[in-house]
Amino acid sequence: MAATYLSKRNLHFLVHEVFKAEELAQYDYFSAHDRETFNLVLDSAIYIADTVMHPYLKEVDRNQPELKNGQVTVHPKVKEFLRAMGEAGLIGAGFSFEQGGQQLPQMISSLVGFILMAANNGMMYTGLTSGAAHLITSFGSPELSEFYVPPMMAGVWQGTMALTEPQAGSSLSDVTTSATPQPDGSYKIKGQKVFISAGDHDAVENIVHLMLARIDGAPKGTKGISLFVVPKYRPDGNGGFVDNDVTSTGVYHKMGQKGVPAMHLTMGSNDNTVGYLVGEPHQGLRYMFQMMNEARIGVGMTAAAIATAAYYAALQYAKERPQSRRLNEKNLLDAPQTPIINHPDVRRMLLFQKAVTEGSLSLLLEAARLYDISRVAEGEEKENAFLILDLLMPVAKSFPSEMGVQSVSQSLQTFGGYGFTEDFPVEQLYRDIRITPIYEGTTGIQAQDLLGRKMTMQGGKAPKLLFAEIGKTIAEASRFDDLKPYADQLTAELKRTQDVIASLMPHALKGDTERYLADATLFLELFGIVVVAWQWLKQADVARQALLTQNPQGDDLAFYEGKIHTMKFFFHYEVPKTLGLAQRLTDTEVLTIVSEKELAL
């Protein structure tokens, strides 16, 4: 059964031709791998996606988790999926051999997530477990790792990230969950957490929460937050387990991603919730942020995956659905109707979806490659990779999310009225993707991170490094006559971006942070368009070289020519949006900052 929710050909193009993943094997850490092992991993993920996930897309959505008598039940296929992932070694695929993993690059393990989420994002469980387990192996004691990580990687225990509280939202400095030291070195935990994805369910034997809390007497703000392992059932010291007083207070009924329970949890109702400190006291937020890049790549991948599934559904429908005649043949009433893919406006919608989804995936693989190099390289190469990754992270999370929402909207539009019904999957995918601009820091928070921190850190070193990388792609593409105009256009876009930064910088230097960041989200949008234009030029350059050197025929020829055509679409239809964004960002009139005068809103 072939996957109808993604293009395996596109995955191989990006992994092997654009980003040359096998070159990572030159680093000792990845030396056990080659093109063949990477393809085997992707094939195992596609097999699980095809058999256990995709056929149950609607079923999982319609039978959402229920909380009854303190127990959350989920769709029975979730358990089957978790075990299949554990047996295939895919939950901890990116972990080291010593930790029971496969030492796979993030480039490949994040693509596994992409495949699974394109098949059925209502089964978003394993990414949470690997993220939680990675925190334990990175910062926890050997005892914590040995006890908790193996059953998590086997898909028998679930991992979660328990950060958000009712009164704090995204402001983690306002976390109030308390941790009281006990004589045996453990802590009594008391408080509440909300929106905890996979925070309780019956497809596993235990839930392992990685929870932020404040040790009694800790400093205020972010400096006083610690990280704890808080299991649903804790070891009793005799080889068994006891209830750890983590109560499922409520399950949120959500707009989308209904297969994954989002929980409201209460700890310490009976003063009997025990937590185990991960790493050092008061370092919890630092540990979480070290994992944040991984989590943000994961959210970007989820968004790109959902939008990709919607695109392929729309593409198939547009090829099969006959309606009306070509615009130049309107008078030929006895002519047969034409498939809607032949109408220019439908082609525009499909090209927009292809441009967004394949541009997003390329950007995410760029980020994952930088993540891998920042882990295994040394010296300047390591530092530079980390700086560029850090700069790209807000874009890698927000562009696939924000533009993915628009892309799925266009997928739904391609179906017309049928898209609004449950007969086709896009109405569900439209609901599902809407959470991604909110997960792991909303778009507004990503924008403040980009403009407020990343653009200015180390005297603006990160953007200089990134622009130099983009410059290399521009130079490569300029060798081809048909790509040179686009390379020149990207050069002009880099200049426009630098002009915008220069016009905003005086506000930052004066200490007027509110004015500097007032339109940060628009800057993130502008920066995202430029970065994805770079990814499209990079793909077009590889496709042009393949056309010249490989003499491709049939489907391969159409694939490479399609890449160049979509690059042109992105530059002609999406890149011009930077003109309006730049005009607003350099405008001196301020309209969104609260003033003395009370204005009606």
WOJOJO-V853328 format. One record per pair of residues at least 12 apart in sequence whose ideal C-beta (glycine too) atoms are under 10 Angstrom apart, sorted by the first residue. I is the first residue (numbers start at 1). GAP is how many residues later the second one is. Records with the same first field share a line. If there is no record, write none. Layout:
I = GAP, GAP
This chain:
1 = 45, 46, 49, 50, 53, 54
2 = 44, 48
3 = 43, 44, 46, 47, 51, 112, 115, 116, 306, 309
4 = 46, 50, 114, 115, 305, 308, 309, 311, 312
5 = 41, 44, 45, 48, 49, 52, 110, 112, 113, 114, 115, 300, 301, 303, 304, 305, 306, 307, 308, 420, 424
6 = 40, 43, 108, 109, 111, 112, 113, 298, 299, 302, 303, 305, 306, 351, 355
7 = 111, 301, 304, 305, 308, 347, 350, 351, 354, 552
8 = 31, 34, 35, 38, 107
9 = 546, 547, 550
10 = 298, 344, 347, 348, 351, 352, 529, 549, 552, 553
11 = 28, 31, 34, 35, 100, 103, 104, 350, 354
12 = 23, 26, 27, 30
13 = 345, 349, 526, 529, 530, 533, 543, 546, 547, 550
14 = 93, 97, 344, 347, 348, 350, 351, 352, 521, 524, 525, 528
15 = 20, 23, 24, 27, 90, 92, 93, 96, 350, 354
16 = 19, 22, 23
17 = 522, 525, 526, 528, 529, 543
18 = 344, 347, 348, 351, 517, 520, 521, 523, 524, 525, 545
19 = 86, 88, 343, 346, 347, 349, 350, 519, 523
20 = 15, 349, 522
21 = 12, 13, 14, 17, 18, 83, 84, 86, 87, 90, 344, 347, 348, 351
22 = 12, 13, 14, 15, 16, 83
23 = 346
24 = 14, 80, 81, 82, 83, 84, 345, 348, 349, 352
25 = 12, 13, 80
26 = 350
27 = 78, 345, 346, 348, 349, 350, 351
28 = 348
29 = 67, 68, 74, 76, 343, 346, 347, 348
30 = 73, 74, 75, 77, 78, 342, 345, 346
31 = 72
32 = 65, 70, 71, 72
33 = 69, 70, 71, 72, 75
37 = 65, 67, 71
38 = 66, 67, 69, 70, 73
39 = 69
41 = 47, 48, 49, 52, 61, 63, 67, 68, 70, 71, 74
42 = 66, 69, 70, 72, 73
43 = 72
44 = 40, 41, 43, 44, 45, 46, 49, 68, 71
45 = 40, 43, 45, 48, 63, 64, 66, 67, 68, 69, 70, 71, 74
46 = 66, 69, 70, 72, 73
47 = 37, 41, 68
48 = 32, 33, 36, 37, 39, 40, 42, 64, 67, 68, 71, 75, 78
49 = 32, 63, 65, 66, 67, 68, 69, 70, 71, 74
50 = 65, 69
51 = 29, 30, 33, 68
52 = 25, 26, 28, 29, 30, 31, 32, 33, 64, 67, 68, 71
53 = 24, 25, 27, 28, 31, 62, 63, 64, 65, 66, 67, 68, 69, 70
54 = 62, 64, 65, 66, 69, 255, 371
55 = 22, 64, 65
56 = 19, 20, 21, 22, 24, 25, 63, 64, 66, 67, 203
57 = 62, 63, 64, 65, 66, 202, 252, 368, 371, 372, 375
58 = 62, 64, 364, 367, 370
59 = 16, 17, 18, 61, 63, 200
60 = 14, 15, 16, 17, 18, 21, 60, 61, 62, 63, 197, 198, 199, 200, 368
61 = 14, 59, 60, 61, 195, 196, 197, 198, 361, 364, 366, 367, 368, 370, 371
62 = 13, 60, 196, 197, 360, 366
63 = 12, 13, 14, 59, 195, 196
64 = 58, 187, 189, 190, 193, 194, 195, 196, 197
65 = 13, 133, 135, 136, 137, 138, 186, 187, 188, 189, 193, 194, 195, 196, 197, 198
66 = 185, 187, 195
67 = 133, 134, 181, 182, 183, 184, 194, 196, 197
68 = 183
70 = 130, 173, 177, 178, 179
71 = 129, 130, 131, 177
72 = 126, 127, 128, 129, 130, 131, 135, 176, 179, 189, 191
73 = 128, 129, 130, 188
74 = 48, 49, 51, 124, 126, 127, 128, 129, 130, 185, 186, 187
75 = 47, 48, 126, 128, 183, 184
76 = 126, 127
77 = 43, 45, 46, 126, 182
78 = 44, 45, 47, 80, 120, 123, 124, 125, 126, 181, 182, 183
79 = 46, 76, 77, 122, 123, 124, 125
80 = 43, 75, 123
81 = 35, 38, 39, 42, 44, 45, 74, 122
82 = 41, 43, 44, 47, 72, 73, 74, 75, 76, 119, 121, 122
83 = 71, 72, 73, 120, 121
84 = 42, 71
85 = 27, 31, 38, 40, 41, 44, 45, 68, 69, 70
86 = 40, 43, 64, 65, 66, 67, 68, 69, 70, 71
87 = 67, 68
88 = 14, 24, 67
89 = 12, 13, 15, 64, 65
90 = 12, 14, 19, 22, 23, 25, 26, 36, 40, 63, 65
91 = 18, 21, 34, 35, 36, 38, 39, 42, 61, 62, 63, 64, 68
92 = 12, 17, 34, 37, 38, 41, 42, 45, 57, 58, 60, 61, 62, 63
93 = 12, 13, 15, 16, 19, 33, 37, 60
94 = 12, 13, 14, 15, 16, 18, 36, 40, 200, 274, 277, 278, 281
95 = 14, 35, 38, 39, 42, 54, 58
96 = 41
98 = 39, 47
99 = 34, 35, 37, 38, 39, 46, 47, 50, 51, 54
100 = 33, 37, 45, 49, 50, 53, 54
101 = 29, 32, 33, 36, 48, 52
103 = 273
104 = 268
105 = 263, 264, 266, 267, 268, 270, 271
106 = 187, 188, 191, 192, 259, 261, 262, 263, 264, 265, 266, 267, 268, 269
107 = 190, 257, 258, 259, 260, 261, 262, 263, 264, 265
108 = 257, 260, 264
109 = 18, 21, 185, 188, 189, 259, 263
110 = 17, 184, 187, 188, 190, 191, 254, 255, 257, 258, 261, 262
111 = 190, 194, 250, 253, 254, 257
112 = 14, 15, 18, 189
113 = 13, 14, 17, 184, 185, 186, 187, 188, 189, 192, 251
114 = 183, 184, 186, 187, 188, 190, 191, 194, 246, 247, 250, 251
115 = 186, 190, 193
116 = 185, 186, 189
117 = 140, 181, 184, 185, 186, 187, 188, 189, 191, 192, 315, 319
118 = 183, 184, 186, 187, 188, 189, 190, 191, 192, 193, 194, 239, 311
119 = 186, 190
120 = 139, 185, 189, 305, 312
121 = 135, 136, 138, 139, 181, 182, 184, 185, 188, 307, 308, 311, 312, 314, 315
122 = 134, 135, 136, 137, 138, 306, 310
123 = 80, 134, 136, 137
124 = 73, 74, 133, 135, 136, 174, 178, 308, 311, 315
125 = 30, 33, 34, 35, 72, 73, 76, 78, 79, 134, 135, 136
126 = 26, 27, 29, 32, 33, 72
127 = 32, 70, 71, 167, 168, 171, 172, 174, 175
128 = 24, 30, 31, 32, 33, 68, 69, 70, 71, 82, 132, 167, 170
129 = 20, 22, 23, 24, 25, 26, 28, 29, 30, 31, 69, 75, 78, 79
130 = 19, 22, 23, 29, 164, 168
131 = 28, 29, 30, 79, 160, 161, 163, 164, 167
132 = 16, 17, 20, 25, 26, 27, 28, 29, 30, 66, 75, 76, 77, 78, 79, 97, 159
133 = 12, 15, 16, 17, 18, 19, 20, 24, 26, 75, 77
134 = 15, 18, 25, 76, 156, 157, 160, 161
135 = 24, 26, 75, 92, 94, 143, 144, 149, 152, 153, 155, 156, 159
136 = 12, 13, 16, 23, 72, 74, 91, 93, 140, 142, 143
137 = 12, 15, 16
138 = 140, 141, 149, 152, 153
139 = 71, 88, 138, 139, 140, 141, 144, 145, 147, 148, 149, 151, 152
140 = 70, 87, 88, 89, 136, 137, 138, 139, 147
141 = 88, 135, 136, 137, 138
143 = 133
144 = 64, 85, 132, 133, 134, 135
147 = 61, 82, 84, 88, 129
148 = 58, 60, 62, 81, 83, 87, 128
149 = 59
151 = 53, 54, 55, 57
152 = 52, 54, 56
154 = 50
155 = 48, 49
156 = 47, 48, 49, 50
157 = 47, 48, 49, 50, 51, 74, 75, 76
158 = 39, 40, 41, 42, 43, 45, 46, 47, 48, 49, 50, 51, 74
159 = 39, 45, 47, 48, 49, 50, 51, 70
160 = 33, 36, 37, 38, 39, 40, 47, 48, 49, 50, 51, 70, 72, 103, 105
161 = 32, 35, 36, 37, 38, 48, 49, 50, 51, 127, 130, 134, 279
162 = 15, 27, 29, 30, 31, 32, 33, 34, 35, 37, 45, 46, 47, 48, 49, 50, 51, 66, 68, 84, 101, 103, 105
163 = 12, 14, 30, 31, 32, 33, 46, 47, 48, 49, 62, 64, 121, 122, 125, 277
164 = 28, 29, 30, 31, 32, 48
165 = 12, 26, 27, 28, 29, 30, 47, 48
166 = 25, 26, 27, 28, 29, 98
167 = 25, 27
168 = 25, 26, 44
169 = 25, 26, 273
170 = 268, 270, 271, 272, 274, 275
171 = 51, 274
172 = 40, 49, 50, 53, 112, 113, 116, 117
173 = 47, 48, 49, 50, 51, 52, 112
174 = 46, 47, 48
175 = 16, 18, 36, 37, 38, 39, 46, 47, 49, 50, 51, 109, 110
176 = 14, 15, 16, 37, 38
177 = 12, 13, 14, 15, 16, 34, 35, 36, 37, 48, 51, 53, 88, 90, 91, 96, 98
178 = 12, 13, 35, 36, 37, 38, 40, 89, 90
179 = 12, 32, 33, 34, 35, 36, 37, 39, 46, 47, 48, 49, 51, 88, 94, 96, 98, 102, 105
180 = 33, 35, 36, 37, 88, 91, 95
181 = 34, 35, 36, 96, 100
182 = 92, 93
184 = 53, 90
185 = 91, 92
186 = 42, 43, 48, 88, 89, 90, 91
187 = 26, 28, 29, 39, 41, 43, 86, 87, 88, 89, 90, 94
188 = 28, 57, 79, 80, 83, 84, 85, 86, 87
189 = 20, 22, 24, 39, 41, 55, 56, 57, 78, 79, 82, 83, 84, 85, 86, 87
190 = 23, 55, 76, 77, 78, 79, 81, 83, 85
191 = 20, 21, 22, 23, 74, 75, 76, 77, 82
192 = 55, 57, 72, 73, 74, 75, 76
193 = 16, 18, 19, 20, 37, 53, 56, 70, 71, 72, 73, 74
194 = 55, 56, 58, 68, 69, 70, 71
195 = 57, 59, 67, 68, 69, 70, 240, 243, 244
196 = 13, 15, 52, 56, 65, 66, 67, 68, 69
197 = 55, 57, 60, 63, 64, 65, 66, 238, 242
198 = 61, 62, 63, 64, 65
199 = 33, 47, 49, 52, 53, 61, 62, 63, 64, 65, 66
200 = 32, 46, 47, 48, 49, 51, 61, 63, 64, 65
201 = 47, 50, 59, 60, 62
204 = 28
205 = 27, 28, 36
206 = 25, 26, 27, 28, 35, 38
207 = 23, 24, 25, 26, 37, 39, 41, 56, 58
208 = 21, 22, 23, 24, 25
209 = 19, 20, 21, 22, 23, 35, 37, 54, 56, 58, 64, 66
210 = 17, 18, 19, 20, 68, 74, 77, 78, 81
211 = 15, 16, 17, 18, 19, 35, 54, 56, 62, 64, 67, 73
212 = 13, 14, 15, 16, 72, 73, 75, 76
213 = 12, 13, 14, 15, 17, 54, 62, 64, 71
214 = 12, 68, 70
215 = 13, 62, 66, 67, 69
218 = 63, 64, 66
219 = 63
221 = 64
222 = 60, 62, 63, 64, 67
223 = 59, 60, 62, 63
224 = 57, 58, 60, 61
225 = 56, 57, 58, 59, 60, 61, 62, 63
226 = 49, 51, 52, 53, 54, 55, 56, 57, 58, 59, 61
227 = 48, 49, 50, 51, 52, 53, 54, 55, 56, 57, 58, 59, 60, 61
228 = 39, 45, 46, 47, 48, 49, 50, 56
229 = 45, 46, 47, 48, 49
230 = 14, 15, 16, 35, 37, 38, 43, 44, 45, 46
231 = 13, 15, 42, 43, 44, 45
232 = 12, 13, 14, 15, 16, 33, 41
233 = 13
234 = 12, 38, 39, 40, 41, 42
235 = 39
242 = 30, 32
243 = 27, 29, 30
244 = 23, 24, 28, 29, 30, 31
245 = 21, 22, 23, 24, 25, 26, 27, 28, 29
246 = 17, 19, 20, 21, 22, 23, 26, 27, 28, 29
247 = 17, 18, 19, 20, 21, 22, 23, 26
248 = 13, 15, 16, 17, 18
249 = 14, 15, 16, 17, 20
250 = 12, 13, 14, 15, 16
251 = 12, 13
252 = 12
254 = 177, 178, 180, 181
255 = 175, 176, 177, 179, 180
256 = 50, 171, 172, 173, 174, 175, 176, 177, 178, 179, 180
257 = 45, 49, 171, 174, 175, 176, 177, 178, 179, 182
258 = 170, 173, 174
259 = 173
260 = 175
262 = 173
292 = 101, 105, 148, 149, 157
293 = 74, 75, 77, 78, 81, 93, 96, 97, 99, 100, 103, 104
294 = 74, 77
295 = 98, 102, 144, 145, 146
296 = 68, 71, 96, 97, 98, 99, 100, 101, 102, 105, 143, 144, 145, 150, 153
297 = 66, 67, 68, 70, 71, 73, 74, 92, 95, 96, 99, 100, 103, 143
298 = 66, 99, 141, 142
299 = 65, 97, 98, 99, 101, 102, 136, 137, 138, 139, 140, 141, 142
300 = 60, 61, 63, 64, 67, 68, 93, 95, 96, 97, 98, 99, 100, 101, 104, 136, 139, 140
301 = 59, 60, 63, 64, 66, 67, 95, 96, 99, 135
302 = 98, 99, 102, 130, 131, 133, 134, 137, 138
303 = 53, 54, 57, 61, 94, 95, 96, 97, 98, 99, 100, 101, 102, 104, 105, 129, 130, 131, 132, 133, 134, 136
304 = 52, 53, 54, 55, 56, 57, 58, 59, 60, 61, 92, 95, 96, 97, 99, 100, 103, 129, 132
305 = 52, 55, 56, 59, 95, 99, 124, 127, 128, 131
306 = 51, 94, 95, 98, 99, 101, 102, 105, 122, 123, 124, 125, 126, 127, 128, 129, 130
307 = 46, 49, 50, 53, 54, 93, 94, 96, 97, 98, 99, 100, 101, 102, 103, 104, 122, 126, 129
308 = 45, 46, 48, 49, 50, 52, 53, 92, 96, 99, 100, 103, 121
309 = 48, 99, 102, 116, 117, 119, 120, 123, 124
310 = 43, 47, 94, 97, 98, 99, 100, 101, 102, 104, 105, 109, 114, 115, 116, 117, 118, 119, 120, 122, 123
311 = 38, 39, 41, 42, 43, 44, 45, 46, 47, 93, 96, 97, 99, 100, 103, 115, 118
312 = 41, 42, 45, 99, 113
313 = 95, 98, 99, 101, 102, 106, 111, 112, 113, 116
314 = 27, 32, 35, 36, 39, 93, 94, 96, 97, 98, 99, 100, 101, 105, 110, 112
315 = 26, 35, 38, 39, 96, 99
316 = 25, 108
317 = 22, 23, 24, 29, 94, 97, 98, 99, 101, 102, 107, 109
318 = 21, 22, 23, 24, 25, 28, 29, 31, 32, 93, 96, 97
319 = 20, 21, 22, 23, 31
320 = 19, 20, 21
321 = 16, 18, 19, 20, 25, 93, 94, 95, 97
322 = 14, 15, 16, 17, 18, 20
323 = 14, 15, 16, 17, 19, 20, 23, 93
324 = 13, 14, 16, 18, 19
325 = 12, 13, 17, 18
326 = 12, 16, 17, 18
327 = 15, 16, 17, 18
340 = 74, 75, 76
341 = 73
345 = 68, 69
346 = 64, 67, 68, 70
347 = 222
348 = 62, 221, 225
349 = 58, 60, 61, 62, 63, 64, 65
350 = 60, 61, 64, 216, 219
351 = 59, 211, 214, 215, 217, 218, 219, 221, 222
352 = 51, 54, 55, 57, 58, 59, 214, 217, 218, 221, 222
353 = 50, 51, 53, 54, 55, 56, 57, 58, 60, 61, 213
354 = 53, 208, 209, 211, 212, 215, 216
355 = 48, 52, 177, 181, 210, 211, 212, 213, 214, 215, 216, 218, 219
356 = 43, 44, 46, 47, 48, 49, 50, 51, 52, 54, 176, 210, 214, 218
357 = 43, 46, 47, 50, 51, 54, 209
358 = 174, 177, 178, 181, 204, 205, 208, 209, 212
359 = 40, 41, 44, 169, 170, 172, 173, 174, 175, 176, 177, 180, 207, 208, 211, 215
360 = 35, 36, 39, 40, 41, 43, 44, 47, 168, 172, 175
361 = 39, 174
362 = 170, 172, 173, 174, 176, 177
363 = 29, 32, 33, 36, 37, 165, 168, 169, 171, 172, 173, 175
364 = 28, 32, 33, 35, 36, 171
365 = 31, 170
366 = 22, 23, 26, 30, 103, 165, 168, 169, 172
367 = 21, 22, 23, 25, 26, 28, 29, 30
368 = 21, 28
369 = 16, 20
370 = 14, 15, 16, 17, 18, 19, 20, 21, 22, 23, 26, 99
371 = 14, 15, 18, 21, 22, 25
372 = 13, 17
373 = 12, 13, 15, 16
374 = 12, 13, 14, 15, 16
383 = 75, 78, 82
384 = 77, 78, 81, 82, 84, 85
385 = 80
386 = 76
387 = 67, 70, 71, 74, 75, 76, 77, 78, 79
388 = 73, 74, 75, 76, 77, 78, 80, 81
389 = 73, 77
390 = 59, 60, 63, 64, 67, 72
391 = 58, 59, 62, 63, 64, 66, 70, 71, 72, 74, 75, 136, 140
392 = 58, 62, 70, 74, 77, 135, 136, 139
393 = 48, 53, 56, 57, 61
394 = 47, 49, 51, 52, 53, 54, 55, 56, 57, 59, 60, 126, 130, 133, 134
395 = 51, 52, 55, 59, 129, 130, 132, 133, 134, 135, 136, 137
396 = 50, 132, 135
397 = 39, 40, 42, 43, 44, 46, 48, 49, 52
398 = 38, 39, 42, 43, 44, 45, 46, 47, 48, 49, 51, 52, 123, 126, 127, 129, 130
399 = 44, 47, 125, 126, 128, 129, 130, 132, 133, 136
400 = 33, 36, 37, 128, 132
401 = 32, 33, 34, 35, 36, 37, 38, 39, 41, 42, 45
402 = 34, 35, 41, 44, 119, 122, 123, 126
403 = 34, 122, 125, 126, 129, 171
404 = 25, 29, 30, 32, 33
405 = 25, 28, 29, 30, 31, 32
406 = 27
407 = 22, 26
408 = 18, 19, 20, 21, 22, 23, 24, 25, 26
409 = 17, 21, 24
410 = 16
411 = 13, 14, 15, 18, 19, 22
412 = 12, 14, 15, 17, 18
413 = 13
414 = 12
415 = 12
442 = 79
443 = 77, 78, 81, 82
444 = 73, 76, 77, 80
445 = 75, 76
446 = 74, 75, 78, 82
447 = 70, 72, 73, 74, 75, 76, 77, 78, 80, 81
448 = 65, 68, 69, 72, 73, 75, 76
449 = 71, 75
450 = 67, 70, 71, 73, 74, 77, 78
451 = 49, 50, 53, 57, 65, 66, 68, 69, 70, 71, 72, 73, 76, 134
452 = 56, 61, 64, 65, 68
454 = 12, 73
455 = 42, 46, 49, 50, 53, 65, 68, 72
456 = 45, 49, 52, 53, 60
460 = 41, 45
463 = 31, 34, 35, 38, 64
466 = 28, 61, 64, 65, 68
467 = 27, 28, 30, 31, 63, 67
469 = 65, 69
470 = 20, 21, 23, 24, 60, 61, 63, 64, 65, 67, 68
471 = 16, 19, 20, 23, 63
472 = 66
473 = 14, 17, 60, 61, 62, 63, 64, 65, 66, 67, 68
474 = 12, 13, 14, 15, 16, 17, 20, 60, 63, 64, 67
475 = 12, 16, 66
476 = 61, 62, 65, 66, 68, 69
477 = 13, 57, 60, 61, 63, 64, 65, 67, 90
478 = 12, 13, 59, 63
479 = 62, 65, 66
480 = 60, 61, 64, 65, 67, 68, 84
481 = 63
482 = 58, 62, 82, 86
483 = 54, 57, 58, 60, 61, 81, 84, 85
485 = 83, 86
486 = 47, 50, 51, 54, 55, 78, 81, 82, 84, 85, 86, 89
487 = 50, 53, 54
489 = 44, 48, 82, 83, 86, 87
490 = 40, 43, 44, 46, 47, 81, 85
492 = 83, 86
493 = 33, 36, 37, 38, 40, 41, 78, 82, 85, 86, 89
494 = 36, 39, 40
496 = 30, 34, 82, 83, 85, 86, 89, 90
497 = 26, 29, 30, 32, 33, 34, 81, 84, 85, 88
499 = 83, 86, 87
500 = 19, 22, 23, 26, 27, 78, 81, 82, 83, 84, 85, 86
501 = 22, 26, 84
502 = 84
503 = 79, 82, 83, 84, 85
504 = 12, 13, 14, 15, 16, 19, 81, 82
512 = 81
514 = 76, 78, 79, 80
515 = 75, 78
518 = 67, 72, 73, 74, 75
519 = 62, 65, 66, 68, 71, 72, 73
520 = 65
522 = 58, 59, 60, 62, 63
523 = 58, 59, 61, 62
524 = 57
525 = 52, 53, 56, 60
526 = 51, 52, 53, 54, 55, 56, 58, 59
527 = 51, 54
528 = 46, 50
529 = 41, 45, 46, 47, 48, 49, 52
530 = 45, 48
532 = 38, 42, 43
533 = 34, 37, 38, 41, 42, 45
535 = 32, 35
536 = 27, 28, 30, 31, 32, 33, 34, 35, 38, 39
537 = 30, 33, 34
538 = 29
539 = 21, 24, 25, 27, 28, 31
540 = 20, 23, 24, 25, 26, 27, 28, 30, 31
541 = 22, 23, 26
542 = 18, 21
543 = 16, 17, 18, 19, 20, 21, 22, 23, 24
544 = 16, 17, 19, 20, 23
545 = 15
546 = 13, 14, 17
547 = 13, 14, 16, 17
548 = 12
